[in-house]
Amino acid sequence: MPEIFRTRDVVVIFKGRTTPMAITPAMVTAGWPGGQGVMWFDSPNDQLQVDFSDGERGAGFCLWGSSEDSDVLTAITEHQLAYSGNAVIGSGGWIIMTRIFETLTLASARTVPILYTPGDKLLWSLRGLITNEDEWTVSADPRAPNDYFIGFVSQPPSAITEGYMTAHLTL
């Protein structure tokens, strides 16, 4: 079996729905990785718009990052939708391999590694990254506990998977 070319933040195994979506100026300025969780944003321009997730289940995830390795020095460099204030958002049921997830626990002030095991329920972190830690409860967020599960771990990250986690997302 041929090896999967892993230069993307997200490798799609099973595809759900995709939608081009307007993003906030803060996202355009900051940039984002592929796999970034996004939530609905109340746009003053009367359009559907998303912003970085703060743990809300929200709209889905950005399928591609704003400047991934695979897009550097190609004929389409800086021609993705991101540069026009848009991103492609994934929602529905997905099976993905991703290297974009929390690696250190918020409970330890981001000093202790998170261990992922098959079947772990996944949530969005306060930074909009995949995690198995309920960061709302840890941070004493008034919305705690976070019950907005977005999926589960199919295969934890390891050296064999080159640091990618396989996740089944149900957004």
N, C-alpha and C positions, 0 to 999 in steps of 0.2 A: 504494500500500500504506500502511495507517495506521501511524503511529509507535507504537513500544512505549512504554508508560507506565513510565518508569524512576524510581520512587521506592523500589524495593525493593533490597536488597543482592544478591539473586539473582533473575534473570528466567529462568523455565524454558522451554526450547525443546522438549526431549524429556524426559519424566518416567520415572524408575525407580521403585524401591520407596520407600514412606514408612512410618515406624513412630513412634508416640508413644513417648518413652523418658524414664525418670527421669534427672534430671541431679544432679550433686553440689551440695552447699550452696555450694561455692566458685563454681560457675557461676551459681547463683541470685544470689549477692551481687554478683559482678563484672559480670554481663550478658555478652552476646556478640553479634557481628554475624551476619547471615545468611551462610551459606557457611563458618562456623567449623568446622574439622575436629574431630572428637571420637573418643576411643578408649574402649574398655571400661574400667570402673572396678570394682574388687572391692568390692562393696557389703556392709556389715555387716548390711543389712536383707533379705538373700536376695531381691534383685530385680535385674533388668537395669538397669544404670546406666552413664552415660557422663560423661566429664570432658574438659577441653580436651586436644587431641592434642599430643604432644611430638615428632611426626614418625612415630609408628606409623601403619600403615595403618588399623587400628581399625575403628570402627563405621560411619563415614560423615561426613556434614556436617549442620549445622543448617540446615534449609530457610529458616526465618525467624529474624531477630534478635530479641533480647529487647525492644527498643524502637526499631523502625525508623520512619523519617519517615512512612510510610503509616499507621501505627497511632496517631499523635498526634492528639488532639482528634477522635476518632471515637467512635461509640457503643460500640465494643468496647475502648477504651483500658484497658489493664491487665487484660484478660480473656483474653489468650492463654494457652496451656498453660504458658508460661514462668513465669507468676506462681504456678503451683501446683507448681513444682519439676519441670516436664516440658518437653520440646521435641520438635518433629517432626524426625526424622532421615531424611535421604535416603541410600539405598544402591543398589547395582546400577549400571546404565548410565544416565547422564544427559548431556544437552547443556544447558549453562547459560550465561548471560551473568552475570558477577559483577564487582563493583567491590571485592571483598574478596580481596586477594592481597598478597603482599609486594611492596613497591615499591623497597626499598633492600636491597643485599646485606649479609648477615651478615659476609662476608669483609672488608668495608670498615668494619665497626662501624656499619653502617646509614647510610652517607654517600654511597654511589655507587648510582645508579639501576640496577635490574634491567631488562634488555631482554628482551622476550619475542618469539619468532618462531613462525610456524605450524609445528607438528610438535614443538615442545619438549616433552619429558617433564615431567610435573608430579609434585610430591611435597607432603607436608605439611611446613611449616616447624616449628621448635621451638616456635612460638607457635600452631601449628594453622592457619596460613593457607596458601593455595596458593602455591607457588614452583617455580622451575626450578633452584634452587640446592640442592645436597646439604649442608644445614646440619649434619648429623651429622659429616661429614668435616671441614668448616671448624672446628667447635667441638671437634674431637678426642674426640667422643663414642665410647665403647667399642663401640657398636653399628654404627659406620661400616663400610663405606659404606651409605647408605640405598638399598635396592633396592625399597622399597615404592612403586612408581610408581602414581599414582592416576588418570592420564589424560594428555591432551596438549592443547596450545594449538591451537584451530581458527582463531581470529582474535585477534591481540594487541590490547591496549588502545590507543586512539588518540583524537584529538579527534573523529573521525567517529563513533566508538562511545560518545562521552561518557565515556571512561575505563573502560568495561566491557571485560572480556576474555571471549571466547567459549571455553569449555573443554568437551571431551568427557571426562567422568569415567567410570571403570570401577572402582567401589568394591566 
